[in-house]
Amino acid sequence: MSIPDQIHALEELAAIDADLRTLDETLTQERGVLSGLKANLKKLEEKRETSKTAVAASDRTRNDAITDVRTMMQQLEHSREKMGRARTERESNAVQRELEELRKLVRDREDEIGKLTTEGDAHRQTIESLDADIGKLKAELGSSEGDIHSKLGQAEGERTSRAQGRDAVVKKLPTVLYRRYETIRAKRGTAIAAVTVDGTCRACNMALAPQMFHRLRREPLLEQCPSCNRIIYFVPPVAAAKESS
Ligand SMILES: [Zn+2]
């Protein structure tokens, strides 16, 4: 493979790698949007589940308290009857104390029922607003999921075909040169740079030593930039214009 062919293949490879990077960014971004929406939905659904468990527990406690009050009301009725049957002051005082105690117990239980009712209502309100949020998010997912999937599919398809094109270019390149390209690309993001007509590296803008620039201009040659280590080469403006026409 001649040096001009190597330069051409390297440029092709660099263009493909730039495209692949853009495609990967698109894929990451779109996947991120999708997984973000799904994670939010999951979080809301978990919150709703927690609230539902809490409301069920609070309702159960409230029902138990209501049953307790009913039982105590029967006991109160019973004590009142006992009061009617009391013969001595001592007896009636004892029943009076029993009645007061029961009334206090009923009041306490009723307070508790009131609190549990408020608590249950708050939970129900939370569930209602969570349902609204979940509905909104599901609608958003529904409208954007298809769009995102088609974008993902397109980008993935493009990525596959670009990767195949890359393999074909890589096969053409000398192995040593490709390894060097990959090593530099891993460190710098891009691995090649054309040298400008005034002798500077296009990637890092460092002016090359006159001797090196002279060598690059005299014949097709691959060098490495002393400053950024990228593979550098010089394409005369006329040749460049011919190539692009
Ligand atoms: Zn450089």
Boltz pocket constraint, residues with backbone or C-beta under 6 A from the ligand:
constraints:
  - pocket:
      binder: B
      contacts: [[A, 193], [A, 201], [A, 202], [A, 203], [A, 204], [A, 205], [A, 206], [A, 225], [A, 226], [A, 227], [A, 228], [A, 229], [A, 230]]
      max_distance: 6.0
